[in-house]
Amino acid sequence: MELQTLTYLVVGLTFAIYIGIAVWARAGSTSDFYVAGGGVPPVMNGMATAADWMSAASFISMAGLISNMGYGGGLFLMGWTGGYVLMAMLLAPYLRKFGKFTVPSFVAERFYSNGASAVAVVCLLTMSITYIIGQMTGVGVTFARFLGVTNEMGIYIGMAIVFAYAVFGGMKGITYTQVAQYIVLISAYTIPAIFISFQLTGNPIPQLGLGGSLSGQDISMLARLDQVVTDLGFGKYTTTTAGSTLNMFVYTISLMIGTAGLPHVIIRFFTVPTVAAARSSAGWALVFIAILYTTAPAVAAMARLNLHSTINAAAKTGGDMYAADASLVHAERPDWMKRWETTGLLKWQDKNNDGRIQYYNDKTKNQAVLDKAAAAGWAGSELTVNADIIVLANPEIALLPNWVIALVAAGGVAAALSTAAGLLLAISSAFSHDLLKKIWMPNLSEKGELRAGKIAMACAIVVAGWLGLNPPGFAAGTVALAFGIAASSIFPVLMMGIFNKKMNKEGAIAGMIAGISITLFYVFAHKGIFFIKGTDYLGLIGGANSFFGITPEAFGTIGALTNFFVAYVVSKFTPECPEHIQHLVEDVRTPRGSKIIGGAH
């Protein structure tokens, strides 16, 4: 069957499943809408949590980033998986025992202040809206390539699908839909990886193929990849780091604590009936997440080798990369390149008018590479490859069957939609439950709150779609920025709320404001977004990456430290936390069933 037709069928079938589940599991109460009635089995909740957490960034972008960055891209693996472990061990069980199913509700009661809750809502909305831009962008990219529609039309279709199952189903519909989406996305990720690993190394297990030898050759895959990329002026794949060691360290920490502070993932631990079930679902989620995250490095390396092998024949054999017939004739390029060129994510510019595609690092400091390129008549790198196409294009590069390519399309859409739905629910509950019900209209009925939640989610879908269609100037780093915001504002207040019983409301409020403010200021200054016309904030802070070489995407760690410091200092000069709140915190931290051990026998 033709690829386009098959893709329509596979993606259409998944949409029908999502909407069917939403109709079956539609929310009839606020409990259903916010926490799926609190009766989701741990294994299913673990699967839904994995889908909720593994966004378009994980499915589409992560392997592409690792593919481009090499060893340095490992910070995304360490940051995101490590952050989930932090959440599962240090936050989820205690928050579940506390009993408040949204972050602002926890902040309101723990810090005995609606003002603190309002600040938490602002932080949550800022993070969620920033994060959702990346999801809508992922939907647009996937639809544009595989369904033959424009990027804008892809976003409109994605908005309609999310509306259909999120607004009517609430958390109950979203949970069971995310179970189906996890099955789709993990199949779409691992099946191509198995095919490609077997093609390149003869080993069908990607994780083992990554460290294995190329089929029929006495050289390991990673050694050949190192040889290829260094010959073309790129950094050695297995050792290149992302900037300075300090920047790599704080970037990893920012992703870790940002992940641990994601409100749309935290809320998932309230959909299970008990604290023990919350712990169990956290473990299952880690298992389901690990399947994709241990596969990603293999996908990244194999895609990079396949890409170079397609463009430069010498990459297959280790021959002369600069030979006259080594580079690909543009007119003879494979169909997958033609298809991706129409999306604008793959671009070719014939700089030396020879009709061939030259792809190398023309910014390298390796003079030997530049001399070889000049001797071959190359006038600069001619191909621009967006990192986001690596996973989606990988099956096409490897000439896999059409049904595998169609499955990848469905997986990319599932990854973006699953996280978008979770974020939208977090936004909806923050508005309808934490602002409307708790602060503005405390006498609002359950029916009125449910209606308000659905209206808030519908409005959030419209705003998310508009931002996807008209991304702001800092959209290039939206996912990393979202984690930075969560790291600098939400994670510290949760940690202090659970593990510092004397932290008061003044300290919590001051810390959140200080953390998010310094992070946003640093990011906006580097992105050229100035609040006052004519003010050079970048010059004010000393230039690009001026704070010890730390990039804006990694600055969440500094924001978090600022949050902790300011909160601690302010708490020392303001009234002490009430006694009953301190006892409440101690009770939350005490394992259920434990007894105080005295000296008597």
N, C-alpha and C positions, 0 to 999 in steps of 0.2 A: 504493500500500500504506500502511496505517496506520503512523504514526510509531513507536509503541511496538513493533510487530511487526518493522518494518524495523530498528530499533535492536538488538533481540534477535538478529536474523540477522547483522548486520554485526559486532557485538561478539563473538557466538558464533563466527563464522568466524575472526576474528583469534585468539581463544583456541585454537581447534583447530589453527591454523597454529603458534602458539608451542609447544604441547605436542608436535605432530608433529615439529617441529625438534629439540626436546629428546630425544625418543626416538631420532631418527636420529643425533644428535651426542652421545649420552650419554658421560660421562667414564669411561674404563677405567683411568686411572692418575693419580697426583698431578700429573703434568705437564699432562694434559688438564684436570684439575679446577682447577688454579691459573692456568695460562697458555695453555690451549687447545692444548697441544702445541707452542707457539711457531711455528706455521706458518700463521698467518692472513695472507692477502694485504693489502698496505697500504691499498688502496681500501676493502675490506670492513672492515678494522680502523678506518679513519677514520669510516666510517658507524656502526659499533658504538660508537665513542668518542663521537660526536656524540649518539647516543641515550642513552648512559650519562650524559653530562654534562647534557643538556637534560632536566631533571627536570620534575615537576609545577609547580615554581616558574617554570620557563621557559615551559612550555606554557600553564598555567592562570593563574598569578598575575602574571607580568611585565607583560603588556599591560594587565592590570587596574590594576596599580600605576602604570604610566605614564599610563593613562587618568585616574586620580584625581589624580596629582601634576602631570601636564603635563611641562614641560621638566625639572623636577627629577627626574622618574623616569628620565631618561637616565643617571643614575649606575649603574643596574643594567646597562644596555647596555655602558657603558664598563668597569665593574668586571668583569663576567663574561667579556666577550670579551677585554679586556686581560689578564685573569688567564690565560686559555688560551694567549695568545701567550707570556706569561712561562714557563708550564709547558713549552710546546713548544720554546722557545729555550734556557732556562737550566737546566731540570731533566731532562726526558725523555731526551734523547740520552745524557747523562752517567750517569743511573741505569741506562739500558739497557746501556751499556758496562760499568758496575760489575757487572751480572749478578745482583743480588739483587732478586727480583720483588715483595717487599713492603717498605713503609717501615721497619717494625721490623727486618727482616733487614739492610737497608742500615745502619741506625743501629747495630746490634749489631757488624757488622764494621768499619765506618768508625770507630766510637768504642770499639772493642775492649772491649765491656762488655755483658754480659747485663742488667745493671741499667739501662743506657741504653735497651736494647731494651724492657724491661718498662715503663719510663716512656712510651716511644713507643706501646706497645700501649694503655696507659690513655688517652693523648691521642686515639689513633685511634678507640677504642671510644666515647669521650665524644662525639667529633664525629659519628661514623657513626650512633650511636643517636639523637642529637639531630636529625640530618638526616632520618633515615628516618621520624620522626614526621610530618613534612610530606608525605612521599610517601604514607603510609597514609591521612592525612587527605584528600589529593587523590583517592585511590581511592574513599574513602567518599563524598565530595561528588559525584563523577562518576556512581557507581553509583546513589546516592540519587535523582538527578535523572532519569537517562536509562533506568534499568532498573526504576524503580518499586519499589525495595526500600528498606529502612531504611539509614541510614548504617552501622549496625553490621553488617548483613548484607552490605553492599558490601565492608567490610573483610575479613570472613570469606571471601568469594569471592576477593578479591584475594590473601589469604594462600594459599589453595588453589592458585591458578594459579601463583604464584611458586614454591611448594613443588614443583609438578609439573615445572617446567622448570629450576629452579636447583639443587635438591638432587641430582637425578639427572644433570643435564647438566654441572654445574659451569661453569667459565669457557668450556669448549667449547660447551656448550649455550646459555649466556647470550650469547656472542658472536654466534652465528648468529641467535638469537632477536632480539637487539638490532638486527641488520640489518633484519629484517622490521619491528620496531617503529619504526625510523627512517622507513621508507617509509610506514608508516601515519600516524605523527604529523606528518610534514612535509606529506603530502597533506591531512590534516585541518586543518592550519594555513593552508596557502596557497590551497587551492581556495575556501574561503569568502571569504578576503581578495580574491581576484580578482573574484569575483561582486560583492562590496560596493563595491569600488573602481570597477567599471564602472557600478554603479547610481548612485553619487554623483557621479562625475567624468567618466564616459565613457571612462576609461582603465583597461584591464584589468591594468595593472602597478601593484600597490599602492604600491611605492616612488615611482613617478612621480605616481600619483594623489594622494599625500599633499601634494605641492606644487602640485597643479593646481587648476583652478577647478571649482566646482560645475556640474553639467550644467544648461544653460539659464540660468545666472545669471552676471552679471559680477562675481563675487567669488570669491576663493580659498577653498578649504575651511577652511584654518587661520584665515583672517581671520574667516569666519563663526563658527567655533568659539570664537575669542577673544571675539567680540561676544556670543555666547550665554552663555558662562560668566561674563563680567564683568557682564552685565546681571542675572544671578542671584546676584551677590555672591561668586562664586568668583574665585580668582586668575587672572590672564591665562595662558592655556594655554601660550603659546610662551615665556614668560619666568619663570614662577614657579619658585623654587628650593626644595630640600628643607632647610629650616632655614638656619643660617648657612653662609657660604662655607666656613669651616673644617670644619664638620660634613660638608658635602657632599664635600669633598676627602678627609677621612680615611675616610668611608664608602666612597667609590670605591676607595681604596687597600686597605681591609679586604676588600672583595669580590674585588679583583684577586689579592692574595697568598693569600687564602683559597682561591680557585679553583685557584691554582697548587699548593696543598698538599693537594688532595683525593686521598686514597690510592686510592679506587676508580677514579679516572681514570688516575692514574699507573700502576697495574698493567696497564692496557691496552697500554702500550708494550712489555710483555714478551711479548705474544702474537704478535709478528712475528719473523721469523727473524734479522734483522740490525739493526745500529745505523742503517744507511742506510734500511732499511725503516721504522724507528721515526720518522725524520725525515719520510719521505714520508707516512706515515699521519697524522702531526701536521698536515701541510699539507692533506691531504684532509679531515681532521676540521674544520679551520677553514673550508673551503669549504662543507661540509655544515651547519655551525653558522650560517654567515653567511646562508644562505637564510632561516632562521627569524628571526634577529636583525635583519636589515634589513627584514623584513616587520612585526615587532612594533610599531614606532612608528605605522605606517599603521593597523594593526588597532586600536590604542589610541585614536587620534584619531577614526577613523570610528565606532567603537563609542560613544564619548562623544557625538558629534554625533547618532547614531541614537537613543541613549537619551533625550537632551533633546528630540529631535524627536517621539518617541513620547509623551512626557509633556506637552510644551508645544508646541502647534501653531505658535506664533510663532517657534520655533527654525528652522522650515523657510524662513520668508520674511523673518525679521529684524523682525517686527512687535512689538507691545507685549506683553512677557512677562507683564504683570500685568493684562491685559484679563480681563473676567469670563468669557469663553468660551475663554481660552487654555489653561487647565489641563485635564487629562483627567478625565472622570467615572469614578470608580472602578468603577462597575457596568459600564461599557463598555470596561474595560481589555482589552487583547489577551490571547489565550490563553497566550502565553509568560509573561506576568506571573503569571497564575493558577498555572501549573505551578511557577514558581520560588518563589512564596509558600509552597507546601507544603513546601519544603526549609528554610525559615527564613532563607535567605540574602537574601531580598527581603521587606521588611516595610513595611506602611503603617499609619499611625495618623491618624485624622481629627481633627485638633486643633481645627478651627473648625466641625465638623459641617455642612460644605457638600456632602459626598459627592464632592468633587474631590480630585485628587492635587496637592499643592503641593510642589515639589522645588526648593529654593534653599539658599543658605548663610545660615542665620539667626544664625550666629556672626560674620558679617562686621563689619568696622569701618567699612564704607562706609555712612554714615547715609542717603544717598540711596536705597540699595537697601532698607534697613529701612523707610524712610518709604513707599516705593512698596508694599511688602508689607503694611504696616499699612493703607494707604488701600484696598487691594484686599480687605481683610478676612482676610488670611492671619495665622495665629497660630503660625507656626513651620514648619520643613521637616517633611514628613510621610512621606517615603520614605527608607528605609535600604537602600542597595545594597552588598552585599559585593563587594569588588574581584575575588574569585575567580570570579564568574559572568560577567565581561565576555566572555572568549573563548568560553566554553561557550554563553552566551546570544546572542551576536552574530548567528549565522545565523538564529536564531528572530526576533530583533528586525527583521532585514532581510527576513523572510518568504522565506527561501531554501527550495529543495526539501527534502523530508524526507530524501532520501538524503544530502544534505550535512550535515544535523543529526546523522544517525546516524553519519556518518564522523567528525564532531567528537567524539562520545562515545567512539568507538574510539580516537581520537588522544589524548584526555585520559587514558584508562586506560593506553595504551601508554607515554606519557611517565612516568607515576608508576611503573609496573611495571618499566620498563627501569632506572631509577636505583635503585629499591629492590633489584633483583637485584644490581646492581653493589656497592651498599653491604653487602648481606648476604654477598657473597663476600669483601669486605674484612674484615668481622667474623670470618667463618669462618676465613680464612687466618691472621689475627692470632692466633686462639686455637689452632688445630690445628698450624700450622707454627711460629709464633714463640714461643708459650708452651709448648705440649705437647711438640713435637719438639725444639726448640732448647734449652729450659731444664729442663722437668720430666721428660721421658722421652726422652733422646737416643738410646736404642736401639730406639725404636719403628719397626716395619717400615713399608714403603711402603703395604702393604695396611691396616695399622692406622691410619696417618696419614690415608689416604683415607676410611676409615670415620669417624674422629674429625671430619674436615672436614665430612662430610655431616651428622653428628649436631649439630655446632656450628651449621651453617646452619639446620637444622630448629629448634633451640632459639632461634636469633636471629629466625626468622620468627615464632615464638610471642611472643617479647618485643616485637617490632616491632608485631605486631597488638594486643597488650595496650596498648601506649603509644598506638596510634592510637585505641583504644576509650576509653582513660582518659588523655588528654593532660595533662601537668603544667601548673602555673599559668603557666609562661612559654612555652606553646606558640604564642602569637600571633606570636612572632618567631623560631620555631625555625629556619627556613632561614637567616636572616641570622645567628643565633647560631651555627649550625654553621660558617658561613664564618669567623666571628670566632674560633672555637676552632681551626680549621685554620690561620688566619692567625697566631695568637699562639703556637702550639705546633709544628706540623708544618713549615710553610714555612721558618721561621728555621733549624731544625736541618738541613734538607736543603741550604739555601744555604750554611751554614757548613761542612757536611760536604764539599761539592764545591769551594767557592772559598776556604776558609781552612784550609790544610793543617796549621796549628799548633793548631787548635781541639782541645782534649782532652775526655775523657769527663766530667770533673767540670764543665767549662763547659757542655757540651751538656745534661747532666742538670739542672743548676741553672737554665739558661735555659728549658728546657721547663716545669719546675715553676713558675717565676716567671711566665712568659707566660700559661699557662692559668689559673693561680690568680688573678691580678689581673683577667683578663677575666671569669671566672665570678663573682668577687666583685662587680664593678661591675654585671654583668647582674642577679644575684640581688638585690642591694640595691635596684635600681630596680623589679624585679618584685614586691617585697614578700615574697620568700622568705628568711626569716631562719634561720640555723643555731642560734641560741640564743634561746629564747623570751624575749620582752620586750626584746630588744636592737634598737635602732633604727639599723640600718646605714645607711639612707638619710640619717638625720640626721648620722651620723658622717662621711659623705663630703661633707656640705654641701648636700644636697637633690638634686632631680631634675636630671639632665644638668649636674651641677655642675662637671665637669671641662671648662672652657672651652666649655660648651654642647654637648658631644659626647654623642650618644644611645648607649644600650647596644648597638644593632645595629652601630654604627660603631666600637666600642671595640677591635675586633681589631687595628687599626693600633697603638694604644698598647700593647696586649699584646705585639705583635711587637717593637716598639722596646725594651720591657722585657726581652724574651727575649734579643735581641742584646746589650744592655748588660750584663745580668747574666752571660751566658755569657762575654763578653769579659773582664770584671773577674775572675771566678772563674778563668778560664784563666791569668791573669797571676800568680795566687798559688798555683797547684797545679802538679804535675809536668808537664813538657812532653810533647806528643804523641810517641809512639815514632817512631823514624826510618823504620822499614819502612812505617808507616801514611802518613807524609808522602810517601814515594816512590809508594805506591799511589794517593794523591790526584793527584799530578802525572801519573801514567800515565793515569788516567781522564780528565784534562783535556786530554791530548795527542791531537790528531786522529790516527786510524789512518793509518799510511803516512807520517807526517811525519818529517823528519830534522833533526838538529841542524846548524845552519849554522856552520861554523868560519871562521877567517880565511884558511886556505890555499886556493890556486887550483888 
